[in-house]
């Protein structure tokens, strides 16, 4: 909205929750955040452009009222489908309901929108985490070893108890229900897309804000944010993984800008495909000479918004930079010194986990009980262990994602648009970004307030607030 204030209307499908209506959630939980603060000051009437639709992607017809459904079908020209459960431990039946069937329900709506120009489905780069580290993963949909429609039907027919019991066997070799259902969804959309102007956006591990609208902004401790924070407060001493592995992190504003830019290019691609003509051999080609099938639609576009190939950074580098920040600026809630040890070997990691996490927690609990206090450290350690275990698969492996379609997109963008929509990860300076990330975690998650220039240093503050945060190549793996 900041770069395209002339957009007529934005429909938002939001689920009412915990006694709050969708409208109340949007006004209290979204519009009041720092992300929208400057935008609302610049465009006071911006709120009028948002139409909040109370709905739920897990319900038939998206849980929408007849009035909202009619408005969406009549007026929608662009669909950006980002809704999903990203919990790695989501029960299988619920993950299928939200991520797979929810995506099908959005597609059913899309097919009833005659003005539709572009449709983006947000997936994840880790749908292909089952592929080895020796090959570069392309921007395409790879085969999977089962029929996704049969699999959905099978899981729907299972009881909750049976599905929970058989989850690990069903989703193997995927590490969690999130990546499994996202992979399955891509194949279903590919089969059912018809002539919809569809494209898939695959981000990797989404990190804090980089440049716009708020550097360092973060609102959740999932993924890399949880790891950096646990290390920063000194709670995480040993982590399963290899410090030399590439950590494919991508700033959230690159992803959001990438979604918008991909939507534009998708519209152009499908428009050119619709105007395709037959060449001398009778094959249908667009104006660039790309061959199309008889339906005059391009191959399903996929975009990787990732950093592993264009600007790689390792888990060890991330640990060292963020540990340095939290050592110089210790948080009030610290429980130890930063400095997580990455341990690739599972047996060695189990030993380190016992020695550096559970044994000290048990000792502290014994001391607490002896002084008449309630034991709580072991319970907290179990919670941390469970949370870290769910993401341990990723530091213990690495993947390299090609960005050919993103490169083509950049080639087609004007210089002005490249400044407005910063999607080139090669511009990211990892050292400065990780300092901003650490400060963001301190401010937004630990609630310790912004740091002063005296705390962080005026020279570094100038670099962070200026163009330096977006220049310079980070370290290699």
C-alpha positions as CSV (number, residue, x, y, z in Angstrom):
1,X,0.0,0.0,0.0
2,X,2.9,2.3,0.6
3,X,4.1,2.1,-3.1
4,X,0.7,1.6,-4.7
5,X,-1.7,3.8,-2.7
6,X,-4.1,3.9,-5.7
7,X,-5.2,0.3,-5.2
8,X,-9.0,0.5,-5.0
9,X,-9.7,-2.2,-2.4
10,X,-8.0,-5.0,-0.5
11,X,-10.1,-7.9,0.8
12,X,-8.7,-9.6,3.8
13,X,-9.8,-13.1,4.9
14,X,-9.3,-13.2,8.7
15,X,-10.6,-15.7,11.2
16,X,-12.3,-14.5,14.3
17,X,-10.5,-15.8,17.4
18,X,-10.8,-16.0,21.2
19,X,-14.0,-13.9,21.2
20,X,-12.6,-11.3,18.8
21,X,-14.3,-10.7,15.5
22,X,-12.1,-10.6,12.3
23,X,-12.6,-6.8,12.2
24,X,-11.5,-6.3,15.8
25,X,-8.4,-8.5,15.3
26,X,-7.4,-6.5,12.2
27,X,-7.8,-3.2,13.9
28,X,-6.2,-4.1,17.2
29,X,-3.5,-6.6,16.1
30,X,-2.6,-5.3,12.6
31,X,-3.3,-1.6,12.1
32,X,-1.9,-0.6,15.5
33,X,1.5,-2.2,14.9
34,X,4.6,-0.2,14.1
35,X,4.5,-1.6,10.6
36,X,1.4,0.5,9.8
37,X,2.1,3.5,12.0
38,X,3.9,5.7,9.4
39,X,1.7,4.4,6.6
40,X,-1.5,5.4,8.4
41,X,0.0,8.9,9.1
42,X,0.8,9.3,5.4
43,X,-2.5,8.0,4.2
44,X,-5.2,8.7,6.9
45,X,-8.0,7.3,4.8
46,X,-6.1,4.0,4.1
47,X,-8.3,2.0,6.5
48,X,-11.3,2.6,4.2
49,X,-9.6,0.5,1.5
50,X,-9.5,-2.6,3.6
51,X,-12.5,-4.9,3.6
52,X,-12.3,-7.5,6.3
53,X,-14.0,-10.8,5.6
54,X,-14.7,-13.0,8.5
55,X,-13.8,-16.5,7.2
56,X,-11.8,-19.7,7.8
57,X,-9.9,-21.6,5.2
58,X,-10.6,-24.9,7.0
59,X,-14.4,-24.5,6.5
60,X,-16.5,-25.2,3.4
61,X,-16.8,-22.1,1.1
62,X,-14.0,-20.6,3.3
63,X,-16.6,-19.9,6.0
64,X,-17.6,-16.7,4.2
65,X,-21.0,-15.0,4.2
66,X,-23.0,-15.0,1.0
67,X,-22.5,-11.2,0.8
68,X,-18.7,-11.4,1.1
69,X,-18.5,-14.3,-1.3
70,X,-20.5,-12.4,-3.9
71,X,-18.2,-9.3,-3.5
72,X,-15.0,-11.3,-3.8
73,X,-16.2,-13.1,-6.9
74,X,-17.3,-9.9,-8.6
75,X,-14.4,-7.7,-7.7
76,X,-11.2,-9.7,-7.2
77,X,-8.4,-9.3,-9.7
78,X,-5.4,-10.5,-7.7
79,X,-5.3,-13.3,-5.1
80,X,-2.4,-13.7,-2.7
81,X,-2.8,-16.9,-0.7
82,X,-0.5,-16.8,2.3
83,X,-2.8,-18.4,4.9
84,X,-1.5,-21.7,6.4
85,X,-0.5,-23.4,9.6
86,X,3.3,-23.2,9.8
87,X,3.5,-25.3,13.0
88,X,5.9,-28.2,12.4
89,X,4.0,-30.3,15.0
90,X,0.5,-29.6,13.7
91,X,-1.5,-32.8,13.8
92,X,-1.7,-34.4,10.4
93,X,-5.4,-34.2,9.9
94,X,-5.5,-30.5,10.8
95,X,-2.5,-29.7,8.6
96,X,-4.2,-31.3,5.6
97,X,-7.4,-29.4,6.4
98,X,-5.6,-26.1,6.5
99,X,-2.7,-26.3,4.1
100,X,-4.1,-28.7,1.4
101,X,-7.9,-28.5,1.5
102,X,-7.7,-24.8,2.4
103,X,-5.6,-24.2,-0.7
104,X,-8.2,-26.1,-2.8
105,X,-11.0,-23.9,-1.4
106,X,-9.1,-20.8,-2.4
107,X,-8.6,-22.2,-5.9
108,X,-12.3,-23.0,-6.2
109,X,-13.0,-19.3,-5.3
110,X,-10.4,-18.2,-7.9
111,X,-12.2,-20.1,-10.6
112,X,-15.3,-18.1,-9.9
113,X,-13.5,-14.7,-10.3
114,X,-14.0,-13.5,-13.9
115,X,-11.7,-10.5,-13.4
116,X,-8.8,-12.5,-12.0
117,X,-5.4,-11.4,-13.5
118,X,-2.9,-13.1,-11.2
119,X,-3.0,-15.7,-8.4
120,X,-0.1,-16.4,-6.0
121,X,0.1,-19.5,-3.8
122,X,2.8,-19.1,-1.1
123,X,4.4,-22.5,-0.4
124,X,7.9,-23.2,1.1
125,X,11.3,-24.0,-0.4
126,X,11.3,-27.0,2.0
127,X,8.8,-28.9,0.0
128,X,12.0,-30.3,-1.5
129,X,13.9,-30.8,1.7
130,X,13.8,-34.6,0.9
131,X,16.3,-33.9,-2.0
132,X,20.0,-34.2,-1.2
133,X,22.5,-31.4,-0.7
134,X,24.6,-32.4,-3.7
135,X,22.1,-31.0,-6.3
136,X,20.8,-27.6,-6.9
137,X,17.0,-27.5,-6.5
138,X,15.3,-25.9,-9.4
139,X,12.2,-23.7,-9.5
140,X,9.9,-26.5,-10.6
141,X,7.6,-29.1,-9.1
142,X,9.4,-32.4,-8.6
143,X,7.6,-35.8,-8.6
144,X,6.4,-37.2,-5.3
145,X,6.1,-41.0,-4.5
146,X,2.3,-41.1,-4.1
147,X,-0.9,-39.8,-5.6
148,X,-1.8,-36.6,-3.6
149,X,-5.5,-37.0,-4.1
150,X,-5.5,-40.6,-2.8
151,X,-3.4,-39.5,0.1
152,X,-5.8,-36.7,1.2
153,X,-8.7,-39.1,0.9
154,X,-6.8,-41.7,3.0
155,X,-6.0,-39.2,5.8
156,X,-9.5,-37.8,5.8
157,X,-10.9,-41.3,6.4
158,X,-8.7,-41.9,9.4
159,X,-9.7,-41.2,12.9
160,X,-7.7,-38.6,14.8
161,X,-6.1,-41.2,17.0
162,X,-5.0,-43.4,14.1
163,X,-3.7,-40.4,12.1
164,X,-1.7,-39.2,15.1
165,X,-0.3,-42.8,15.5
166,X,0.7,-43.2,11.9
167,X,1.9,-39.6,11.2
168,X,5.6,-40.4,11.1
169,X,5.1,-43.3,8.7
170,X,2.8,-41.4,6.4
171,X,4.9,-38.3,6.0
172,X,8.3,-39.9,5.7
173,X,10.7,-38.9,4.3
174,X,9.5,-35.3,5.0
175,X,10.4,-34.2,8.5
176,X,7.1,-32.7,9.6
177,X,3.5,-32.2,8.6
178,X,4.1,-28.7,7.4
179,X,6.5,-29.6,4.6
180,X,4.6,-32.7,3.7
181,X,1.2,-31.0,3.3
182,X,2.8,-28.1,1.4
183,X,4.5,-30.5,-1.1
184,X,1.2,-32.4,-1.6
185,X,-0.7,-29.1,-2.1
186,X,1.6,-28.0,-4.9
187,X,0.8,-31.1,-6.9
188,X,-2.9,-30.7,-6.4
189,X,-2.8,-27.1,-7.6
190,X,-0.7,-28.1,-10.6
191,X,-3.3,-30.7,-11.6
192,X,-6.4,-28.5,-10.9
193,X,-5.2,-25.1,-12.0
194,X,-6.9,-25.2,-15.5
195,X,-6.3,-21.8,-17.1
196,X,-5.9,-19.9,-13.9
197,X,-3.0,-17.3,-13.9
198,X,-1.3,-19.2,-11.1
199,X,2.3,-19.0,-9.7
200,X,3.9,-20.5,-6.7
201,X,6.2,-18.5,-4.4
202,X,8.6,-20.6,-2.2
203,X,10.5,-18.7,0.5
204,X,13.1,-20.4,2.7
205,X,13.4,-19.6,6.5
206,X,11.8,-16.1,6.9
207,X,13.8,-13.7,9.1
208,X,13.1,-10.3,10.5
209,X,12.5,-7.1,8.4
210,X,15.5,-5.9,6.4
211,X,14.8,-2.4,5.2
212,X,11.1,-1.6,4.7
213,X,8.9,-0.6,6.5
214,X,10.7,-1.3,9.8
215,X,14.2,-2.8,10.0
216,X,14.4,-5.6,12.6
217,X,10.7,-6.1,12.9
218,X,9.8,-9.6,14.1
219,X,6.6,-10.8,15.8
220,X,7.3,-14.5,16.5
221,X,10.0,-16.7,17.9
222,X,9.5,-19.5,15.4
223,X,12.3,-20.7,13.1
224,X,15.6,-18.8,13.0
225,X,14.2,-16.1,15.4
226,X,13.7,-18.7,18.1
227,X,17.3,-20.1,17.6
228,X,18.9,-16.6,17.7
229,X,16.9,-15.6,20.7
230,X,17.5,-18.8,22.7
231,X,21.2,-18.3,22.0
232,X,21.1,-14.6,22.9
233,X,19.7,-15.1,26.3
234,X,22.1,-18.0,27.0
235,X,19.4,-20.7,27.2
236,X,20.6,-22.8,24.2
237,X,24.0,-24.4,24.9
238,X,24.0,-27.3,22.4
239,X,22.1,-27.6,19.1
240,X,21.9,-30.6,16.7
241,X,23.5,-29.4,13.4
242,X,26.7,-28.3,11.7
243,X,28.0,-24.8,12.1
244,X,29.4,-24.9,8.6
245,X,26.0,-25.6,7.0
246,X,24.4,-22.9,5.0
247,X,21.4,-21.3,6.8
248,X,19.0,-20.3,4.1
249,X,17.4,-17.2,5.8
250,X,15.5,-14.6,3.8
251,X,14.2,-11.2,5.2
252,X,10.4,-11.0,5.4
253,X,10.3,-7.8,3.3
254,X,12.1,-9.5,0.4
255,X,9.4,-12.2,0.6
256,X,6.5,-9.7,0.7
257,X,7.9,-7.6,-2.1
258,X,8.7,-10.8,-4.0
259,X,5.1,-12.0,-3.8
260,X,3.9,-8.7,-5.3
261,X,6.5,-8.7,-8.0
262,X,5.8,-12.3,-8.9
263,X,2.1,-11.5,-9.1
264,X,2.9,-8.7,-11.7
265,X,5.2,-11.0,-13.8
266,X,2.6,-13.8,-13.6
267,X,0.0,-11.5,-15.1
268,X,2.4,-10.5,-17.9
269,X,3.3,-14.1,-18.6
270,X,-0.3,-15.4,-18.9
271,X,-1.3,-12.3,-20.9
272,X,1.5,-13.0,-23.4
273,X,0.6,-16.7,-23.5
274,X,-3.0,-15.8,-24.3
275,X,-1.8,-13.8,-27.3
276,X,0.4,-16.6,-28.5
277,X,0.4,-17.7,-32.1
278,X,1.5,-20.8,-34.1
279,X,5.0,-20.8,-35.5
280,X,6.1,-22.4,-38.9
281,X,6.0,-25.9,-37.3
282,X,2.5,-25.4,-35.9
283,X,3.7,-25.2,-32.3
284,X,2.1,-22.5,-30.2
285,X,4.7,-19.9,-29.0
286,X,4.6,-16.6,-27.2
287,X,6.3,-13.5,-28.5
288,X,9.6,-14.6,-26.8
289,X,9.6,-17.9,-28.6
290,X,8.6,-20.0,-25.6
291,X,6.6,-23.1,-26.6
292,X,3.2,-23.5,-24.9
293,X,0.7,-26.3,-24.7
294,X,-2.5,-26.3,-26.7
295,X,-4.3,-24.5,-23.8
296,X,-2.0,-21.5,-24.4
297,X,-0.8,-21.4,-20.8
298,X,2.8,-21.2,-19.7
299,X,4.4,-23.9,-17.4
300,X,3.4,-23.2,-13.8
301,X,5.9,-20.5,-12.7
302,X,7.7,-21.1,-9.4
303,X,9.8,-18.5,-7.6
304,X,12.5,-19.3,-5.0
305,X,13.0,-16.4,-2.5
306,X,16.1,-17.9,-0.9
307,X,19.7,-16.9,-0.1
308,X,21.7,-20.2,-0.3
309,X,23.1,-19.7,-3.8
310,X,23.2,-15.9,-4.3
311,X,24.3,-14.8,-0.8
312,X,25.0,-17.7,1.5
313,X,25.6,-17.4,5.2
314,X,26.4,-20.3,7.7
315,X,24.8,-21.1,11.0
316,X,28.2,-20.6,12.7
317,X,28.4,-17.0,11.3
318,X,24.9,-16.3,12.5
319,X,25.8,-17.6,16.0
320,X,29.0,-15.6,16.2
321,X,27.6,-12.2,15.1
322,X,24.4,-12.5,17.2
323,X,26.4,-13.8,20.2
324,X,28.7,-10.8,20.0
325,X,25.7,-8.5,20.0
326,X,24.0,-10.1,23.0
327,X,27.3,-10.3,24.9
328,X,27.9,-6.5,24.4
329,X,24.2,-5.8,25.2
330,X,23.0,-8.5,27.6
331,X,19.2,-8.8,27.8
332,X,17.5,-8.5,31.2
333,X,16.1,-12.0,30.8
334,X,19.4,-13.7,30.2
335,X,20.1,-17.0,31.9
336,X,23.6,-17.5,30.7
337,X,26.3,-16.5,28.2
338,X,25.5,-16.7,24.5
339,X,27.4,-19.2,22.4
340,X,25.5,-22.2,21.1
341,X,27.6,-25.3,20.3
342,X,26.5,-27.1,17.0
343,X,26.9,-30.8,17.3
344,X,26.3,-32.9,14.1
345,X,26.6,-36.4,15.7
346,X,23.3,-37.5,17.3
347,X,25.0,-39.4,20.2
348,X,27.4,-36.6,21.0
349,X,24.4,-34.1,20.8
350,X,22.4,-36.3,23.3
351,X,25.3,-36.2,25.7
352,X,25.8,-32.5,25.3
353,X,22.1,-31.9,25.8
354,X,22.1,-33.8,29.0
355,X,25.3,-32.2,30.3
356,X,24.6,-28.6,29.3
357,X,20.8,-28.4,29.6
358,X,19.1,-31.1,31.8
359,X,21.8,-31.6,34.4
360,X,22.1,-27.9,35.3
361,X,18.3,-27.5,35.2
362,X,18.0,-30.4,37.7
363,X,20.6,-28.9,39.9
364,X,18.9,-25.5,39.9
365,X,15.6,-27.1,40.7
366,X,17.1,-29.0,43.7
367,X,18.5,-25.7,45.0
368,X,15.1,-24.0,44.5
369,X,13.2,-26.8,46.3
370,X,15.8,-26.7,49.2
371,X,15.1,-23.0,49.7
372,X,11.3,-23.5,49.6
373,X,10.7,-22.4,46.0
374,X,8.9,-24.3,43.3
375,X,10.9,-26.3,40.8
376,X,10.5,-25.0,37.3
377,X,13.8,-25.2,35.5
378,X,13.5,-28.8,34.3
379,X,10.0,-28.0,32.9
380,X,11.4,-24.9,31.1
381,X,14.2,-27.0,29.7
382,X,11.8,-29.7,28.4
383,X,9.8,-26.9,26.6
384,X,13.0,-25.5,25.1
385,X,14.2,-29.0,24.1
386,X,10.8,-29.8,22.4
387,X,10.8,-26.5,20.5
388,X,14.4,-26.8,19.3
389,X,13.9,-30.4,18.3
390,X,11.2,-29.5,15.8
391,X,13.6,-27.3,13.9
392,X,16.8,-29.3,14.4
393,X,16.4,-31.0,11.0
394,X,17.3,-27.8,9.2
395,X,20.7,-26.9,10.8
396,X,21.6,-30.6,10.4
397,X,21.1,-30.4,6.7
398,X,21.6,-27.9,3.9
399,X,20.1,-27.2,0.5
400,X,20.9,-25.0,-2.5
401,X,18.0,-23.3,-4.3
402,X,18.3,-21.9,-7.8
403,X,16.8,-18.5,-8.5
404,X,16.5,-18.5,-12.3
405,X,12.9,-17.2,-12.3
406,X,13.7,-14.5,-9.8
407,X,16.6,-13.4,-12.0
408,X,14.3,-13.2,-15.0
409,X,11.9,-11.1,-12.9
410,X,14.7,-8.7,-11.9
411,X,15.7,-8.4,-15.6
412,X,12.2,-7.3,-16.5
413,X,11.8,-4.8,-13.6
414,X,12.6,-1.1,-14.1
415,X,15.4,0.5,-12.0
416,X,12.7,2.5,-10.2
417,X,10.8,-0.7,-9.3
418,X,14.0,-2.4,-8.1
419,X,14.4,0.5,-5.5
420,X,10.7,0.2,-4.4
421,X,10.7,-3.6,-4.3
422,X,14.1,-4.8,-3.0
423,X,14.1,-8.5,-3.8
424,X,17.7,-9.0,-4.8
425,X,19.2,-10.9,-1.9
426,X,22.7,-10.1,-3.2
427,X,22.4,-6.6,-1.8
428,X,22.0,-7.9,1.7
429,X,24.9,-7.2,4.1
430,X,24.6,-10.1,6.6
431,X,26.7,-8.6,9.4
432,X,24.5,-5.5,9.6
433,X,21.3,-7.5,9.1
434,X,22.1,-9.8,11.9
435,X,22.8,-6.9,14.3
436,X,19.5,-5.4,13.3
437,X,17.9,-8.8,13.8
438,X,19.3,-9.1,17.3
439,X,18.1,-5.6,18.2
440,X,14.7,-6.4,16.8
441,X,14.4,-9.6,18.9
442,X,15.4,-7.5,22.0
443,X,12.8,-4.8,21.2
444,X,9.8,-6.8,19.9
445,X,10.0,-10.1,21.6
446,X,11.9,-9.4,24.8
447,X,10.0,-6.1,25.1
448,X,13.2,-4.3,26.3
449,X,12.6,-1.2,24.2
450,X,14.7,0.4,21.5
451,X,18.4,0.8,22.1
452,X,19.9,4.3,22.2
453,X,22.7,5.5,19.9
454,X,25.0,5.5,22.9
455,X,24.2,1.8,23.4
456,X,24.8,0.6,19.9
457,X,27.3,3.3,18.8
458,X,26.5,6.3,16.6
459,X,28.8,5.1,13.7
460,X,27.1,1.7,13.5
461,X,23.7,3.3,13.9
462,X,24.4,5.5,10.9
463,X,25.3,2.4,8.9
464,X,22.2,0.5,10.0
465,X,19.8,3.4,9.3
466,X,21.5,4.2,6.0
467,X,22.0,2.4,2.7
468,X,24.9,0.2,4.2
469,X,22.4,-2.3,5.5
470,X,21.5,-3.1,1.9
471,X,25.0,-3.2,0.4
472,X,27.8,-5.6,0.6
473,X,27.9,-9.3,0.2
474,X,27.8,-11.5,3.2
475,X,30.3,-14.3,4.0
476,X,30.3,-17.5,2.0
477,X,29.7,-20.9,3.6
